[in-house]
């Protein structure tokens, strides 16, 4: 007589820390639609994103309460720990939606404060633990594009802060200095991390499974750095410090945009190699939200850049990429719905 059958692990226990990328992706596509005056799309995605964020917050709290060991294991895992930074970016993106679409400045300000606290707590806890842990993976096994969410998080704080700065009155200059510091620090972090990722890509054997969806963050992190730069440029007329730095701000912002643009053909080519040449199956993975976000972010940052450097011809790009981002968002959501439907169907089939 055999023992009791083992139950599969709970989906909540194994929920990836990077699932908040769903909120990031939905929020930035909503903001892109808002900028391009697709109001009904922007508003619909805004409402959906509030629901997504609320559900994920509840699930995360329950996971911490019911499965603390799994959460702790994620914090110590080189590949999964950086996924927690999506919580920071999601908070900031929702804050930008609340500010730009709903016009609720006070709520957006509270979300900005929360994002700052989350960023500080996660940055110095995660990187400290990954630094002092006794057993570490090799570079080839330990690093991936998802590490760049550690760049996206502080840049998202800088983006929201730069938008809120005018409302701080006499403290606006201090807020902008803080945002400038976050922008520059995160930009340096991008250089550090992307150097390791590029080294891993070009000097280690790469299999199709190594090119997980977050590799699109290679572009997304540069795109959000561009967006933060454009907002600092826009704030320069009201800030003596930013006015003095204006040529530097424009040059570095263009560098980030050029970097993001460079990555797009490379990432598309690698995607074709992965799924067409190497026939790696294309199926839903929560990490695909990390591929949707960069598409929406590139749309937003290019639109803002066209305004910041007064090159209207650049707006032709976001008028196309917005639809690419929308299709990618819809396809990823359809994959999620299909996966959930399959999970609900299995218990019914077992009972039958």
Phi, psi and omega per residue, in radians:
X1 nan 2.207 -3.090
X2 -1.466 2.775 3.121
X3 -1.291 3.105 -3.134
X4 -1.098 2.492 3.140
X5 -1.147 2.442 3.131
X6 -1.340 2.381 3.125
X7 -1.454 2.483 3.078
X8 -1.141 2.694 -3.134
X9 -1.064 2.553 -3.135
X10 -1.106 2.398 3.071
X11 -1.021 -0.543 3.125
X12 -1.216 -0.684 3.132
X13 -1.090 -0.653 -3.089
X14 -1.667 0.109 -3.122
X15 -0.991 2.268 -3.079
X16 -1.239 2.390 3.120
X17 -1.052 -0.369 -3.083
X18 -1.492 0.195 -3.092
X19 -1.123 -0.347 3.100
X20 -1.188 -0.128 3.015
X21 -1.074 -0.399 3.055
X22 -1.084 -0.711 3.106
X23 -1.231 -0.720 3.089
X24 -1.013 -0.837 -3.075
X25 -1.147 -0.838 -3.131
X26 -1.096 -0.710 -3.121
X27 -1.151 -0.769 -3.077
X28 -1.282 -0.579 3.062
X29 -1.170 -0.654 3.059
X30 -1.067 -0.770 3.135
X31 -1.168 -0.640 3.086
X32 -1.092 -0.758 3.107
X33 -1.115 -0.648 3.121
X34 -1.106 -0.775 -3.128
X35 -1.143 -0.593 -3.129
X36 -1.594 0.249 3.028
X37 1.088 0.602 2.992
X38 -1.711 1.257 -2.915
X39 -1.062 -0.762 -3.060
X40 -1.175 -0.577 3.077
X41 -1.211 -0.793 -3.132
X42 -1.047 -0.791 -3.101
X43 -1.207 -0.690 3.119
X44 -1.105 -0.787 3.139
X45 -1.193 -0.533 3.088
X46 -1.095 -0.840 3.132
X47 -1.101 -0.795 3.116
X48 -1.037 -0.684 -3.074
X49 -1.201 -0.583 3.062
X50 -1.090 -0.712 3.105
X51 -1.141 -0.824 3.137
X52 -1.012 -0.806 -3.108
X53 -1.097 -0.770 -3.131
X54 -1.088 -0.776 3.140
X55 -1.094 -0.778 -3.111
X56 -1.189 -0.596 3.075
X57 -1.104 -0.798 3.126
X58 -1.089 -0.810 -3.135
X59 -1.090 -0.678 3.140
X60 -1.165 -0.738 3.103
X61 -1.085 -0.767 3.119
X62 -1.111 -0.657 3.128
X63 -1.137 -0.718 3.112
X64 -1.106 -0.673 -3.109
X65 -1.303 -0.797 -3.024
X66 -1.534 -0.526 -3.058
X67 -2.292 1.027 -3.095
X68 -1.085 -0.537 3.141
X69 -1.173 -0.675 3.119
X70 -1.165 -0.677 3.102
X71 -1.132 -0.776 3.125
X72 -1.086 -0.700 3.113
X73 -1.091 -0.644 3.107
X74 -1.126 -0.699 -3.141
X75 -1.074 -0.523 -3.087
X76 -1.669 0.010 -3.087
X77 -1.642 2.201 -3.080
X78 -1.076 -0.553 -3.097
X79 -1.496 -0.615 -3.028
X80 -1.683 -0.456 -3.027
X81 -1.060 -0.670 -3.109
X82 -1.160 -0.287 3.091
X83 -1.082 -0.415 3.130
X84 -1.128 -0.397 3.127
X85 -1.156 -0.297 3.086
X86 -1.134 -0.410 3.099
X87 -1.119 -0.737 3.125
X88 -1.119 -0.879 -3.099
X89 -1.105 -0.692 3.121
X90 -1.099 -0.719 3.118
X91 -1.059 -0.765 -3.131
X92 -1.208 -0.692 -3.131
X93 -1.143 -0.757 3.073
X94 -1.082 -0.657 3.078
X95 -1.051 -0.720 3.096
X96 -1.139 -0.673 3.073
X97 -1.105 -0.810 -3.131
X98 -1.034 -0.688 -3.118
X99 -1.267 -0.861 -2.993
X100 -1.425 -0.653 -3.057
X101 -1.645 -0.791 -3.104
X102 -1.590 -0.346 -3.137
X103 1.230 0.379 -3.113
X104 -1.657 1.460 -3.040
X105 -1.101 -0.714 -3.083
X106 -1.127 -0.709 3.103
X107 -1.145 -0.747 3.126
X108 -1.076 -0.653 3.119
X109 -1.142 -0.745 3.101
X110 -1.085 -0.701 3.103
X111 -1.140 -0.609 3.097
X112 -1.130 -0.780 3.096
X113 -1.056 -0.750 3.127
X114 -1.090 -0.732 -3.140
X115 -1.093 -0.672 3.126
X116 -1.110 -0.797 -3.139
X117 -1.099 -0.794 3.130
X118 -1.088 -0.732 -3.138
X119 -1.065 -0.852 -3.115
X120 -1.088 -0.787 -3.105
X121 -1.119 -0.799 -3.093
X122 -1.273 -0.709 -3.102
X123 -1.028 -0.910 -3.010
X124 -1.455 -0.324 3.031
X125 -1.415 -0.816 -3.088
X126 -1.164 -0.861 -3.085
X127 -1.215 -0.510 3.055
X128 -1.168 -0.812 -3.120
X129 -1.141 -0.695 3.125
X130 -1.197 -0.454 -3.140
X131 -1.351 -0.724 -3.003
X132 -1.652 -0.145 -3.114
X133 -1.077 2.541 -3.017
X134 -1.316 -0.621 -3.089
X135 -1.989 2.156 -3.099
X136 -2.234 2.625 3.089
X137 -1.345 2.940 3.031
X138 -1.239 2.914 3.112
X139 -1.037 -0.724 -3.104
X140 -1.084 -0.613 -3.101
X141 -1.582 -0.399 -2.966
X142 -1.693 -0.385 -3.050
X143 -1.973 2.552 3.068
X144 -2.700 3.102 -3.109
X145 -1.039 -0.437 3.132
X146 -1.054 -0.401 3.115
X147 -1.056 -0.443 -3.103
X148 -1.289 -0.104 3.000
X149 -1.123 -0.420 3.049
X150 -1.141 -0.365 3.035
X151 -1.528 -0.730 -3.124
X152 -1.039 -0.681 -3.083
X153 -1.029 -0.990 -3.141
X154 -1.168 -0.553 3.101
X155 -1.150 -0.608 3.105
X156 -1.158 -0.602 3.067
X157 -1.137 -0.725 3.114
X158 -1.127 -0.683 3.136
X159 -1.083 -0.888 -3.119
X160 -1.160 -0.708 -3.141
X161 -1.096 -0.707 3.139
X162 -1.133 -0.579 3.103
X163 -1.274 -0.557 -3.113
X164 -1.478 -0.343 -2.977
X165 -0.897 -0.778 -3.093
X166 -1.001 -0.477 -3.108
X167 -1.391 -0.054 -3.121
X168 -1.585 0.069 3.056
X169 1.009 -2.162 -3.097
X170 -1.139 -0.255 3.132
X171 -1.672 0.074 -3.085
X172 -1.044 -0.701 -3.123
X173 -1.107 -0.674 3.117
X174 -1.173 -0.690 3.105
X175 -1.101 -0.750 3.139
X176 -1.166 -0.628 3.064
X177 -1.102 -0.740 3.089
X178 -1.063 -0.787 -3.138
X179 -1.125 -0.696 3.087
X180 -1.069 -0.734 3.122
X181 -1.114 -0.770 3.107
X182 -1.085 -0.740 -3.139
X183 -1.072 -0.817 -3.115
X184 -1.216 -0.736 3.127
X185 -1.106 -0.758 3.118
X186 -1.178 -0.607 3.087
X187 -1.094 -0.704 3.085
X188 -1.155 -0.697 3.102
X189 -1.086 -0.640 3.081
X190 -1.056 -0.765 -3.132
X191 -1.083 -0.754 3.127
X192 -1.064 -0.900 -3.013
X193 -1.263 -0.754 -3.102
X194 -1.148 -0.491 3.075
X195 -1.123 -0.740 3.108
X196 -1.181 -0.690 3.135
X197 -1.152 -0.763 3.138
X198 -1.128 -0.676 3.072
X199 -1.099 -0.746 3.128
X200 -1.099 -0.729 -3.122
X201 -1.121 -0.723 -2.959
X202 -1.648 -0.297 -3.082
X203 -2.103 0.045 3.051
X204 -2.184 2.629 3.112
X205 -1.101 2.332 -3.081
X206 -2.020 2.137 3.079
X207 -1.760 2.806 3.132
X208 -0.964 -0.618 -3.125
X209 -1.204 -0.374 3.122
X210 -1.261 -0.419 -3.117
X211 -1.552 1.073 3.118
X212 -1.150 2.758 -3.069
X213 -0.864 -0.589 -3.103
X214 -1.091 -0.118 3.113
X215 -1.094 -0.301 3.061
X216 -1.199 -0.288 3.085
X217 -1.162 -0.337 3.014
X218 -0.897 -0.732 3.106
X219 -1.451 -0.714 -3.066
X220 -1.080 -0.643 3.141
X221 -1.182 -0.639 3.075
X222 -1.233 -0.605 -3.135
X223 -1.171 -0.766 -3.141
X224 -1.242 -0.487 3.023
X225 -1.146 -0.631 3.046
X226 -1.102 -0.809 -3.118
X227 -1.052 -0.791 3.124
X228 -1.057 -0.688 3.118
X229 -1.115 -0.721 -3.134
X230 -1.128 -0.616 3.141
X231 -1.260 -0.578 3.045
X232 -1.201 -0.665 3.071
X233 -1.084 -0.762 -3.141
X234 -1.098 -0.518 -3.113
X235 -1.491 -0.140 -3.039
X236 -1.001 -0.705 -3.122
X237 -1.009 -0.423 -3.120
X238 -1.777 0.132 -3.095
X239 -2.334 2.006 3.104
X240 -1.002 -0.694 -3.133
X241 -1.109 -0.857 -3.112
X242 -1.174 -0.543 3.090
X243 -1.090 -0.742 3.103
X244 -1.129 -0.559 -3.079
X245 -1.629 0.078 -2.975
X246 -0.948 -0.814 3.107
X247 -1.052 -0.695 3.095
X248 -1.126 -0.764 3.135
X249 -1.039 -0.794 -3.127
X250 -1.154 -0.735 -3.127
X251 -1.121 -0.808 -3.113
X252 -1.211 -0.629 3.097
X253 -1.109 -0.746 3.079
X254 -1.112 -0.631 3.094
X255 -1.074 -0.787 3.123
X256 -1.101 -0.737 -3.131
X257 -1.138 -0.730 3.111
X258 -1.087 -0.662 3.111
X259 -1.141 -0.792 3.107
X260 -1.059 -0.741 -3.137
X261 -1.138 -0.698 3.120
X262 -1.040 -0.649 -3.058
X263 -1.221 -0.481 -2.995
X264 -1.059 -0.943 3.104
X265 -1.058 -0.618 3.138
X266 -1.127 -0.768 -3.120
X267 -1.209 -0.661 3.074
X268 -1.103 -0.764 3.125
X269 -1.070 -0.774 3.119
X270 -1.140 -0.598 3.086
X271 -1.144 -0.716 3.079
X272 -1.112 -0.762 3.108
X273 -1.036 -0.723 -3.083
X274 -1.195 -0.867 -2.960
X275 -1.675 -0.478 -3.113
X276 -1.705 -0.972 -3.099
X277 -1.239 -0.817 -3.113
X278 -1.629 -0.036 3.042
X279 0.964 0.674 3.079
X280 -1.274 2.258 -3.054
X281 -1.067 2.444 3.112
X282 -1.767 1.765 3.135
X283 -2.413 2.844 -3.034
X284 -1.065 2.376 3.042
X285 -2.508 2.328 -3.141
X286 -0.974 -0.411 -3.140
X287 -1.221 -0.234 3.101
X288 -1.151 -0.377 3.042
X289 -1.078 -0.489 3.085
X290 -1.267 -0.175 3.022
X291 -1.659 -0.482 3.116
X292 -1.257 -0.743 -3.100
X293 -0.937 -0.833 3.136
X294 -1.060 -0.577 3.131
X295 -1.148 -0.766 3.085
X296 -1.169 -0.693 -3.122
X297 -1.164 -0.673 3.118
X298 -1.119 -0.637 3.093
X299 -1.090 -0.845 -3.103
X300 -1.159 -0.807 -3.041
X301 -1.185 -0.598 3.129
X302 -1.215 -0.678 3.080
X303 -1.072 -0.792 -3.139
X304 -1.187 -0.632 -3.139
X305 -1.132 -0.706 3.123
X306 -1.002 -0.634 3.117
X307 -1.338 -0.698 -3.054
X308 -1.157 -0.658 -3.104
X309 -1.871 0.120 3.079
X310 1.001 0.955 3.053
X311 -2.195 1.454 -3.045
X312 -1.029 -0.454 -3.105
X313 -1.095 -0.412 3.124
X314 -1.147 -0.369 -3.110
X315 -1.162 -0.251 3.084
X316 -1.115 -0.517 -3.107
X317 -1.197 -0.956 -3.141
X318 -1.104 -0.427 3.096
X319 -1.156 -0.332 3.064
X320 -1.711 -0.821 -3.044
X321 -1.164 -0.393 3.091
X322 -1.037 -0.668 -3.116
X323 -1.329 -0.555 3.025
X324 -1.100 -0.769 3.131
X325 -1.127 -0.720 3.134
X326 -1.121 -0.742 3.122
X327 -1.125 -0.755 3.128
X328 -1.095 -0.721 3.118
X329 -1.097 -0.821 -3.113
X330 -1.116 -0.715 3.140
X331 -1.128 -0.703 3.136
X332 -1.197 -0.705 3.091
X333 -1.116 -0.704 3.098
X334 -1.077 -0.664 3.083
X335 -1.112 -0.699 3.104
X336 -1.127 -0.807 -3.138
X337 -1.069 -0.720 3.129
X338 -1.110 -0.720 3.128
X339 -1.134 -0.766 3.129
X340 -1.120 -0.675 3.109
X341 -1.108 -0.700 3.113
X342 -1.126 -0.687 3.138
X343 -1.175 -0.617 3.116
X344 -1.281 -0.521 -3.096
X345 -1.290 -0.570 -3.065
X346 -1.076 -0.835 3.112
X347 -1.065 -0.620 3.118
X348 -1.140 -0.720 3.131
X349 -1.147 -0.639 3.120
X350 -1.148 -0.709 3.117
X351 -1.131 -0.724 -3.137
X352 -1.159 nan nan
